[in-house]
Amino acid sequence: MDFNLILPIILILGVVYTIKSVVDAGTRRRIIAAHGSEALVRSLLDGDASKRRQSALHWGNVLVAVALGFGLIDLLGINEVTPGAIALLLGATGLGNLAYYLLERRVR
């Protein structure tokens, strides 16, 4: 794996995420400073809290599914990177996303 290629990609993703976070925080600050209605401010704060909870549920499901995929790879004795091993991990990731979708629908 070529780290000379991966490092700039990770750096760009980090910069983009930082800019997005700063812009979102600035927008919220301007809405609050402009004396936005109480309901608007409360909905912004409640939406952020809900988004954080949903994100934790989502990534928890995906990471558990990927861990199960790695465990299955170990049980099957796969020691090399093969298309089958990659397919197993991608399938586990997909199942984790589906589990999140079903749990999220049940919560609502």
mmCIF file of the C-alpha atoms, coordinates in Angstrom:
data_MODEL
# 
_entry.id   MODEL 
# 
loop_
_atom_site.group_PDB 
_atom_site.id 
_atom_site.type_symbol 
_atom_site.label_atom_id 
_atom_site.label_alt_id 
_atom_site.label_comp_id 
_atom_site.label_asym_id 
_atom_site.label_entity_id 
_atom_site.label_seq_id 
_atom_site.pdbx_PDB_ins_code 
_atom_site.Cartn_x 
_atom_site.Cartn_y 
_atom_site.Cartn_z 
_atom_site.occupancy 
_atom_site.B_iso_or_equiv 
_atom_site.pdbx_formal_charge 
_atom_site.auth_seq_id 
_atom_site.auth_comp_id 
_atom_site.auth_asym_id 
_atom_site.auth_atom_id 
_atom_site.pdbx_PDB_model_num 
ATOM 1   C CA . MET A 1 1   ? 0.000   0.000   0.000  1.00 0.00 ? 1   MET A CA 1 
ATOM 2   C CA . ASP A 1 2   ? 1.433   3.347   -1.021 1.00 0.00 ? 2   ASP A CA 1 
ATOM 3   C CA . PHE A 1 3   ? 1.379   5.760   1.930  1.00 0.00 ? 3   PHE A CA 1 
ATOM 4   C CA . ASN A 1 4   ? 2.385   8.617   -0.376 1.00 0.00 ? 4   ASN A CA 1 
ATOM 5   C CA . LEU A 1 5   ? -1.084  8.316   -1.909 1.00 0.00 ? 5   LEU A CA 1 
ATOM 6   C CA . ILE A 1 6   ? -3.126  7.580   1.210  1.00 0.00 ? 6   ILE A CA 1 
ATOM 7   C CA . LEU A 1 7   ? -1.757  10.377  3.387  1.00 0.00 ? 7   LEU A CA 1 
ATOM 8   C CA . PRO A 1 8   ? -2.893  13.273  1.140  1.00 0.00 ? 8   PRO A CA 1 
ATOM 9   C CA . ILE A 1 9   ? -6.341  11.699  0.773  1.00 0.00 ? 9   ILE A CA 1 
ATOM 10  C CA . ILE A 1 10  ? -6.734  11.417  4.547  1.00 0.00 ? 10  ILE A CA 1 
ATOM 11  C CA . LEU A 1 11  ? -5.463  14.976  4.973  1.00 0.00 ? 11  LEU A CA 1 
ATOM 12  C CA . ILE A 1 12  ? -7.980  16.325  2.445  1.00 0.00 ? 12  ILE A CA 1 
ATOM 13  C CA . LEU A 1 13  ? -10.831 14.423  4.115  1.00 0.00 ? 13  LEU A CA 1 
ATOM 14  C CA . GLY A 1 14  ? -9.810  15.829  7.501  1.00 0.00 ? 14  GLY A CA 1 
ATOM 15  C CA . VAL A 1 15  ? -9.691  19.397  6.164  1.00 0.00 ? 15  VAL A CA 1 
ATOM 16  C CA . VAL A 1 16  ? -13.090 19.033  4.471  1.00 0.00 ? 16  VAL A CA 1 
ATOM 17  C CA . TYR A 1 17  ? -14.668 17.646  7.657  1.00 0.00 ? 17  TYR A CA 1 
ATOM 18  C CA . THR A 1 18  ? -13.145 20.457  9.721  1.00 0.00 ? 18  THR A CA 1 
ATOM 19  C CA . ILE A 1 19  ? -14.492 23.101  7.330  1.00 0.00 ? 19  ILE A CA 1 
ATOM 20  C CA . LYS A 1 20  ? -17.952 21.496  7.430  1.00 0.00 ? 20  LYS A CA 1 
ATOM 21  C CA . SER A 1 21  ? -17.933 21.459  11.241 1.00 0.00 ? 21  SER A CA 1 
ATOM 22  C CA . VAL A 1 22  ? -16.865 25.110  11.451 1.00 0.00 ? 22  VAL A CA 1 
ATOM 23  C CA . VAL A 1 23  ? -19.500 26.221  8.932  1.00 0.00 ? 23  VAL A CA 1 
ATOM 24  C CA . ASP A 1 24  ? -22.248 24.275  10.737 1.00 0.00 ? 24  ASP A CA 1 
ATOM 25  C CA . ALA A 1 25  ? -21.246 25.751  14.100 1.00 0.00 ? 25  ALA A CA 1 
ATOM 26  C CA . GLY A 1 26  ? -21.129 29.261  12.611 1.00 0.00 ? 26  GLY A CA 1 
ATOM 27  C CA . THR A 1 27  ? -24.593 28.845  11.119 1.00 0.00 ? 27  THR A CA 1 
ATOM 28  C CA . ARG A 1 28  ? -26.006 27.681  14.455 1.00 0.00 ? 28  ARG A CA 1 
ATOM 29  C CA . ARG A 1 29  ? -24.300 30.579  16.244 1.00 0.00 ? 29  ARG A CA 1 
ATOM 30  C CA . ARG A 1 30  ? -25.759 33.120  13.790 1.00 0.00 ? 30  ARG A CA 1 
ATOM 31  C CA . ILE A 1 31  ? -29.260 31.701  14.181 1.00 0.00 ? 31  ILE A CA 1 
ATOM 32  C CA . ILE A 1 32  ? -28.998 31.904  17.961 1.00 0.00 ? 32  ILE A CA 1 
ATOM 33  C CA . ALA A 1 33  ? -27.422 35.401  17.841 1.00 0.00 ? 33  ALA A CA 1 
ATOM 34  C CA . ALA A 1 34  ? -30.208 36.625  15.549 1.00 0.00 ? 34  ALA A CA 1 
ATOM 35  C CA . HIS A 1 35  ? -32.629 35.766  18.338 1.00 0.00 ? 35  HIS A CA 1 
ATOM 36  C CA . GLY A 1 36  ? -34.199 32.906  16.433 1.00 0.00 ? 36  GLY A CA 1 
ATOM 37  C CA . SER A 1 37  ? -37.377 31.553  17.899 1.00 0.00 ? 37  SER A CA 1 
ATOM 38  C CA . GLU A 1 38  ? -37.148 29.295  20.920 1.00 0.00 ? 38  GLU A CA 1 
ATOM 39  C CA . ALA A 1 39  ? -38.636 26.420  18.931 1.00 0.00 ? 39  ALA A CA 1 
ATOM 40  C CA . LEU A 1 40  ? -36.036 26.789  16.165 1.00 0.00 ? 40  LEU A CA 1 
ATOM 41  C CA . VAL A 1 41  ? -33.113 26.792  18.591 1.00 0.00 ? 41  VAL A CA 1 
ATOM 42  C CA . ARG A 1 42  ? -34.536 23.821  20.493 1.00 0.00 ? 42  ARG A CA 1 
ATOM 43  C CA . SER A 1 43  ? -35.105 21.853  17.279 1.00 0.00 ? 43  SER A CA 1 
ATOM 44  C CA . LEU A 1 44  ? -31.496 22.513  16.212 1.00 0.00 ? 44  LEU A CA 1 
ATOM 45  C CA . LEU A 1 45  ? -30.140 21.239  19.523 1.00 0.00 ? 45  LEU A CA 1 
ATOM 46  C CA . ASP A 1 46  ? -32.503 18.250  19.652 1.00 0.00 ? 46  ASP A CA 1 
ATOM 47  C CA . GLY A 1 47  ? -31.668 17.355  16.051 1.00 0.00 ? 47  GLY A CA 1 
ATOM 48  C CA . ASP A 1 48  ? -27.948 17.352  16.823 1.00 0.00 ? 48  ASP A CA 1 
ATOM 49  C CA . ALA A 1 49  ? -28.436 15.114  19.856 1.00 0.00 ? 49  ALA A CA 1 
ATOM 50  C CA . SER A 1 50  ? -30.599 12.726  17.851 1.00 0.00 ? 50  SER A CA 1 
ATOM 51  C CA . LYS A 1 51  ? -28.056 12.643  15.022 1.00 0.00 ? 51  LYS A CA 1 
ATOM 52  C CA . ARG A 1 52  ? -25.270 11.753  17.483 1.00 0.00 ? 52  ARG A CA 1 
ATOM 53  C CA . ARG A 1 53  ? -27.320 8.894   18.958 1.00 0.00 ? 53  ARG A CA 1 
ATOM 54  C CA . GLN A 1 54  ? -28.217 7.542   15.524 1.00 0.00 ? 54  GLN A CA 1 
ATOM 55  C CA . SER A 1 55  ? -24.593 7.785   14.410 1.00 0.00 ? 55  SER A CA 1 
ATOM 56  C CA . ALA A 1 56  ? -23.429 5.802   17.436 1.00 0.00 ? 56  ALA A CA 1 
ATOM 57  C CA . LEU A 1 57  ? -26.031 3.108   16.736 1.00 0.00 ? 57  LEU A CA 1 
ATOM 58  C CA . HIS A 1 58  ? -25.059 2.974   13.071 1.00 0.00 ? 58  HIS A CA 1 
ATOM 59  C CA . TRP A 1 59  ? -21.317 2.674   13.567 1.00 0.00 ? 59  TRP A CA 1 
ATOM 60  C CA . GLY A 1 60  ? -21.754 0.274   16.472 1.00 0.00 ? 60  GLY A CA 1 
ATOM 61  C CA . ASN A 1 61  ? -23.736 -2.086  14.247 1.00 0.00 ? 61  ASN A CA 1 
ATOM 62  C CA . VAL A 1 62  ? -21.301 -1.798  11.358 1.00 0.00 ? 62  VAL A CA 1 
ATOM 63  C CA . LEU A 1 63  ? -18.220 -2.370  13.530 1.00 0.00 ? 63  LEU A CA 1 
ATOM 64  C CA . VAL A 1 64  ? -19.767 -5.398  15.254 1.00 0.00 ? 64  VAL A CA 1 
ATOM 65  C CA . ALA A 1 65  ? -20.642 -6.887  11.859 1.00 0.00 ? 65  ALA A CA 1 
ATOM 66  C CA . VAL A 1 66  ? -17.118 -6.255  10.534 1.00 0.00 ? 66  VAL A CA 1 
ATOM 67  C CA . ALA A 1 67  ? -15.661 -7.830  13.687 1.00 0.00 ? 67  ALA A CA 1 
ATOM 68  C CA . LEU A 1 68  ? -17.836 -10.891 13.074 1.00 0.00 ? 68  LEU A CA 1 
ATOM 69  C CA . GLY A 1 69  ? -16.585 -10.949 9.487  1.00 0.00 ? 69  GLY A CA 1 
ATOM 70  C CA . PHE A 1 70  ? -12.963 -10.894 10.668 1.00 0.00 ? 70  PHE A CA 1 
ATOM 71  C CA . GLY A 1 71  ? -13.781 -13.642 13.158 1.00 0.00 ? 71  GLY A CA 1 
ATOM 72  C CA . LEU A 1 72  ? -15.285 -15.740 10.381 1.00 0.00 ? 72  LEU A CA 1 
ATOM 73  C CA . ILE A 1 73  ? -12.187 -15.177 8.243  1.00 0.00 ? 73  ILE A CA 1 
ATOM 74  C CA . ASP A 1 74  ? -10.058 -16.397 11.145 1.00 0.00 ? 74  ASP A CA 1 
ATOM 75  C CA . LEU A 1 75  ? -12.278 -19.444 11.706 1.00 0.00 ? 75  LEU A CA 1 
ATOM 76  C CA . LEU A 1 76  ? -12.097 -20.346 8.022  1.00 0.00 ? 76  LEU A CA 1 
ATOM 77  C CA . GLY A 1 77  ? -8.308  -20.103 8.153  1.00 0.00 ? 77  GLY A CA 1 
ATOM 78  C CA . ILE A 1 78  ? -7.975  -17.496 5.416  1.00 0.00 ? 78  ILE A CA 1 
ATOM 79  C CA . ASN A 1 79  ? -4.454  -16.083 5.747  1.00 0.00 ? 79  ASN A CA 1 
ATOM 80  C CA . GLU A 1 80  ? -4.191  -14.066 2.550  1.00 0.00 ? 80  GLU A CA 1 
ATOM 81  C CA . VAL A 1 81  ? -6.096  -11.211 1.016  1.00 0.00 ? 81  VAL A CA 1 
ATOM 82  C CA . THR A 1 82  ? -8.337  -12.907 -1.510 1.00 0.00 ? 82  THR A CA 1 
ATOM 83  C CA . PRO A 1 83  ? -11.469 -11.768 -3.320 1.00 0.00 ? 83  PRO A CA 1 
ATOM 84  C CA . GLY A 1 84  ? -13.449 -14.115 -1.080 1.00 0.00 ? 84  GLY A CA 1 
ATOM 85  C CA . ALA A 1 85  ? -12.085 -12.511 2.084  1.00 0.00 ? 85  ALA A CA 1 
ATOM 86  C CA . ILE A 1 86  ? -12.819 -9.033  0.762  1.00 0.00 ? 86  ILE A CA 1 
ATOM 87  C CA . ALA A 1 87  ? -16.328 -10.124 -0.244 1.00 0.00 ? 87  ALA A CA 1 
ATOM 88  C CA . LEU A 1 88  ? -16.871 -11.512 3.249  1.00 0.00 ? 88  LEU A CA 1 
ATOM 89  C CA . LEU A 1 89  ? -15.878 -8.203  4.856  1.00 0.00 ? 89  LEU A CA 1 
ATOM 90  C CA . LEU A 1 90  ? -17.991 -6.176  2.427  1.00 0.00 ? 90  LEU A CA 1 
ATOM 91  C CA . GLY A 1 91  ? -20.938 -8.484  3.076  1.00 0.00 ? 91  GLY A CA 1 
ATOM 92  C CA . ALA A 1 92  ? -20.495 -8.070  6.829  1.00 0.00 ? 92  ALA A CA 1 
ATOM 93  C CA . THR A 1 93  ? -20.439 -4.295  6.385  1.00 0.00 ? 93  THR A CA 1 
ATOM 94  C CA . GLY A 1 94  ? -23.635 -4.467  4.343  1.00 0.00 ? 94  GLY A CA 1 
ATOM 95  C CA . LEU A 1 95  ? -25.308 -6.631  6.969  1.00 0.00 ? 95  LEU A CA 1 
ATOM 96  C CA . GLY A 1 96  ? -24.287 -4.139  9.653  1.00 0.00 ? 96  GLY A CA 1 
ATOM 97  C CA . ASN A 1 97  ? -25.886 -1.320  7.670  1.00 0.00 ? 97  ASN A CA 1 
ATOM 98  C CA . LEU A 1 98  ? -29.052 -3.381  7.162  1.00 0.00 ? 98  LEU A CA 1 
ATOM 99  C CA . ALA A 1 99  ? -29.184 -4.168  10.886 1.00 0.00 ? 99  ALA A CA 1 
ATOM 100 C CA . TYR A 1 100 ? -28.904 -0.449  11.628 1.00 0.00 ? 100 TYR A CA 1 
ATOM 101 C CA . TYR A 1 101 ? -31.705 0.321   9.173  1.00 0.00 ? 101 TYR A CA 1 
ATOM 102 C CA . LEU A 1 102 ? -34.005 -2.258  10.772 1.00 0.00 ? 102 LEU A CA 1 
ATOM 103 C CA . LEU A 1 103 ? -33.209 -1.073  14.311 1.00 0.00 ? 103 LEU A CA 1 
ATOM 104 C CA . GLU A 1 104 ? -33.659 2.569   13.345 1.00 0.00 ? 104 GLU A CA 1 
ATOM 105 C CA . ARG A 1 105 ? -37.054 1.818   11.772 1.00 0.00 ? 105 ARG A CA 1 
ATOM 106 C CA . ARG A 1 106 ? -38.121 -0.066  14.892 1.00 0.00 ? 106 ARG A CA 1 
ATOM 107 C CA . VAL A 1 107 ? -37.126 2.882   17.122 1.00 0.00 ? 107 VAL A CA 1 
ATOM 108 C CA . ARG A 1 108 ? -39.285 5.283   15.116 1.00 0.00 ? 108 ARG A CA 1 
# 
